[in-house]
C-alpha cells in the first residue's frame, strides 16, 4: 500500500466513526427531549439542540476563566455558527436575538470579554427565543416532555 491509499483508508474510517457518533447523539437527543425522529422534530429541533450545546461549549473555552486560547476554533466563525443555528430554528424570530449577538460583539473588543458577555446574553435570550420560535411549537414540545422555562 502507498501513502495515498493509507490516507484514503484513514479518512474513510474517521468519516465512518463520525457518522456513527452523529447518529448516536441524534437518537439520544430525541430520546431525552421526546422528539420524533422524522420531520421538523427529527431534523430541525434535534439539530438545534445538539449544535447549540456543542457551540456554547466551545464558546465557554473563550471565557475569562480560561488562560489558554491557542488552538481554539476561531471565535468569529463560532459566533457565525451560533447565529446560523438560531436562524435555522426560526428565520423570522431569529432577527432580534442575532442583532443582540452582533451588538454584544460590537460593544466589546477583547475576545474573552466578548465571550463572557455573549454567554450571559445567550443564557438570558435563548429561552425567550425558544418560547417564540415556530409560533411556540418548539417550546410546547419541550414542555410536554418535562422541560420547564423560568422566563
C-alpha positions as CSV (number, residue, x, y, z in Angstrom):
1,X,0.0,0.0,0.0
2,X,1.2,3.5,-0.7
3,X,0.7,6.6,1.4
4,X,-2.3,7.9,-0.6
5,X,-4.1,4.6,-0.1
6,X,-3.4,4.7,3.6
7,X,-4.7,8.3,3.8
8,X,-7.9,7.4,2.0
9,X,-8.5,4.5,4.3
10,X,-7.8,6.6,7.4
11,X,-10.2,9.4,6.1
12,X,-12.9,6.8,5.4
13,X,-12.6,5.3,8.9
14,X,-12.8,8.8,10.5
15,X,-15.9,9.6,8.5
16,X,-17.5,6.3,9.4
17,X,-16.9,6.9,13.1
18,X,-18.1,10.5,12.8
19,X,-21.4,9.3,11.2
20,X,-21.9,6.6,13.8
21,X,-21.4,9.1,16.7
22,X,-23.7,11.6,15.0
23,X,-26.5,9.1,14.7
24,X,-26.0,8.1,18.4
25,X,-26.2,11.7,19.6
26,X,-29.2,12.4,17.4
27,X,-31.0,9.3,18.8
28,X,-30.1,10.2,22.4
29,X,-31.2,13.8,22.0
30,X,-34.5,12.7,20.5
31,X,-35.0,10.3,23.4
32,X,-34.1,12.8,26.1
33,X,-36.3,15.6,24.7
34,X,-39.1,13.3,23.5
35,X,-38.7,14.3,19.8
36,X,-39.9,12.2,16.9
37,X,-37.2,11.0,14.6
38,X,-38.9,12.3,11.4
39,X,-39.9,15.7,10.1
40,X,-39.3,19.0,11.8
41,X,-38.7,17.4,15.2
42,X,-36.3,14.9,13.8
43,X,-34.1,17.3,12.0
44,X,-34.6,20.9,12.9
45,X,-35.3,20.6,16.6
46,X,-32.7,17.9,17.1
47,X,-30.0,19.7,15.1
48,X,-30.7,23.0,17.0
49,X,-30.3,21.3,20.4
50,X,-27.2,19.4,19.5
51,X,-25.5,22.2,17.7
52,X,-26.3,24.9,20.3
53,X,-25.0,22.7,23.1
54,X,-21.8,22.0,21.2
55,X,-21.2,25.6,20.1
56,X,-21.9,27.0,23.5
57,X,-19.5,24.5,25.0
58,X,-16.9,25.8,22.5
59,X,-17.8,29.4,23.4
60,X,-17.0,28.6,27.1
61,X,-13.4,27.9,26.1
62,X,-13.1,31.6,25.3
63,X,-14.5,32.9,28.6
64,X,-12.3,34.9,31.1
65,X,-11.7,31.9,33.4
66,X,-9.5,30.3,30.7
67,X,-6.0,31.5,30.1
68,X,-5.0,29.3,27.1
69,X,-6.8,30.3,23.9
70,X,-4.4,28.9,21.3
71,X,-5.8,26.2,19.0
72,X,-9.4,27.1,19.6
73,X,-12.0,27.2,16.9
74,X,-12.0,30.8,15.6
75,X,-14.3,33.0,17.7
76,X,-15.8,34.8,14.7
77,X,-16.7,31.5,13.0
78,X,-18.1,30.1,16.2
79,X,-20.4,33.2,16.5
80,X,-21.5,32.7,12.9
81,X,-22.4,29.1,13.6
82,X,-24.4,30.0,16.7
83,X,-26.3,32.6,14.6
84,X,-26.9,30.0,11.8
85,X,-28.2,27.6,14.4
86,X,-30.6,30.2,15.7
87,X,-31.7,31.2,12.2
88,X,-32.3,27.5,11.2
89,X,-34.8,27.1,14.1
90,X,-36.8,30.1,13.1
91,X,-35.6,32.5,10.4
92,X,-38.3,35.1,11.2
93,X,-38.0,35.2,15.0
94,X,-34.2,35.0,14.9
95,X,-33.6,38.6,13.8
96,X,-33.9,40.1,17.3
97,X,-31.5,37.6,19.0
98,X,-29.0,37.8,16.2
99,X,-28.9,41.6,16.4
100,X,-28.3,41.3,20.1
101,X,-25.4,38.9,19.5
102,X,-23.9,41.3,17.0
103,X,-24.3,44.2,19.4
104,X,-22.5,42.3,22.2
105,X,-19.6,41.6,19.9
106,X,-19.5,45.2,18.6
107,X,-19.6,46.7,22.2
108,X,-16.6,44.7,23.4
109,X,-13.1,44.4,21.9
110,X,-11.4,41.7,24.0
111,X,-12.4,38.2,22.8
112,X,-12.7,36.9,26.4
113,X,-14.9,39.8,27.4
114,X,-17.0,39.2,24.3
115,X,-17.4,35.6,25.2
116,X,-18.3,36.4,28.8
117,X,-21.0,38.8,27.7
118,X,-22.2,36.6,24.9
119,X,-22.6,33.7,27.2
120,X,-24.7,35.8,29.6
121,X,-26.7,37.2,26.7
122,X,-27.4,33.7,25.4
123,X,-28.3,32.4,28.8
124,X,-31.0,35.1,29.1
125,X,-32.2,35.3,25.5
126,X,-32.2,31.7,24.1
127,X,-35.0,30.6,26.4
128,X,-37.1,33.6,25.3
129,X,-36.3,32.8,21.7
130,X,-37.3,29.2,22.1
131,X,-40.6,30.3,23.6
132,X,-41.4,32.3,20.4
133,X,-39.7,30.1,17.8
134,X,-42.1,28.3,15.4
135,X,-45.1,30.1,16.9
136,X,-44.3,28.4,20.2
137,X,-44.5,24.8,18.9
138,X,-40.9,24.0,19.9
139,X,-41.5,25.3,23.5
140,X,-44.7,23.3,23.6
141,X,-43.0,20.1,22.5
142,X,-40.2,20.6,25.1
143,X,-42.7,21.4,27.9
144,X,-44.9,18.3,27.3
145,X,-41.7,16.3,27.7
146,X,-40.8,17.9,31.1
147,X,-38.6,20.8,30.1
148,X,-39.6,23.9,32.1
149,X,-38.9,27.6,31.3
150,X,-38.4,30.1,34.1
151,X,-38.9,33.2,32.0
